[in-house]
Amino acid sequence: FGLDPEMLMMLPQPVVAMLLLFPITDKYEEYAREQEELMKDKAVSDKLYYMKQTISNACGTVALMHSVINNVVGGVINLNDGPLKTFVEATKDMSPAER
């Protein structure tokens, strides 16, 4: 697969999230620090649900959480009662660092 329009047309529709997984390099870490510095004083929409990853090797889990929760917040999907719905409700008014 790829990100070319022809390749993306092969995906079942609708697509409500896309996850990109890639190796972390020193160059990426430097870029991420630069971007974080540029964004630290920028306002982020309160409609965006974001958690700051604080442990290593959890990027896929955090990405899945972001995709599901942002689709819940956006009204695209609904959650049944359970641990994930409880977590979303308990953390929705927290900052990304508190989550």
C-alpha positions in Angstrom: 0.0 0.0 0.0 0.9 3.6 -0.3 -0.5 7.1 0.1 -1.1 7.6 -3.6 -4.8 8.3 -4.5 -5.0 5.2 -6.5 -3.7 3.1 -3.6 -6.0 4.7 -1.1 -9.0 3.9 -3.3 -8.3 0.2 -2.5 -9.2 0.8 1.2 -12.8 -0.1 2.3 -14.8 3.1 2.8 -15.4 5.1 4.8 -12.0 5.6 6.4 -12.3 7.5 9.7 -8.6 7.3 10.8 -5.2 6.6 9.4 -2.2 5.5 11.5 1.4 5.9 10.3 4.0 3.8 12.0 7.6 4.5 11.3 11.0 4.0 13.1 12.2 6.8 15.4 15.5 8.2 14.4 17.7 11.0 15.8 16.6 13.2 12.9 13.0 12.6 13.7 13.5 13.3 17.4 15.2 16.6 16.5 12.3 17.5 14.2 9.7 16.6 16.9 11.5 18.8 19.5 11.5 21.7 17.0 7.8 21.2 16.2 6.9 21.0 19.9 8.7 24.2 20.6 6.9 26.0 17.7 3.5 24.7 18.9 3.9 25.3 22.6 2.2 28.7 22.5 -0.4 27.8 19.9 -4.0 27.3 20.7 -5.3 23.8 19.9 -8.9 23.1 19.2 -10.8 21.9 22.3 -12.4 19.4 20.0 -9.1 17.6 19.6 -8.5 14.8 22.1 -4.8 14.4 22.6 -2.7 12.5 25.2 1.0 13.1 25.6 2.8 9.7 25.4 4.8 9.3 28.6 6.1 5.7 28.3 8.2 4.1 25.5 6.9 1.6 23.0 3.3 2.7 23.4 3.0 4.7 20.2 0.6 2.3 18.5 -1.6 2.1 21.5 -1.7 5.8 21.9 -2.4 6.3 18.2 -5.3 3.8 18.4 -6.7 5.7 21.4 -6.4 9.0 19.6 -8.2 7.7 16.5 -11.1 6.0 18.5 -11.6 8.9 21.0 -11.4 11.6 18.4 -14.0 9.8 16.3 -16.2 9.5 19.5 -15.8 13.2 20.2 -16.5 14.0 16.6 -19.7 12.0 16.7 -18.5 9.5 14.1 -18.7 6.5 16.4 -20.4 5.7 19.7 -19.0 3.7 22.6 -20.9 1.2 24.6 -20.6 1.4 28.4 -17.3 0.0 29.5 -13.7 0.9 30.4 -12.9 3.0 27.4 -16.1 5.0 27.6 -15.5 5.5 31.3 -11.9 6.6 30.6 -13.0 9.1 27.9 -15.7 10.6 30.2 -13.2 10.9 33.1 -10.5 12.5 31.1 -12.3 14.7 28.5 -11.8 17.9 30.5 -8.2 17.2 31.4 -5.1 18.6 29.6 -3.1 16.3 27.4 -0.4 16.0 30.1 -3.0 15.1 32.7 -4.5 12.4 30.6 
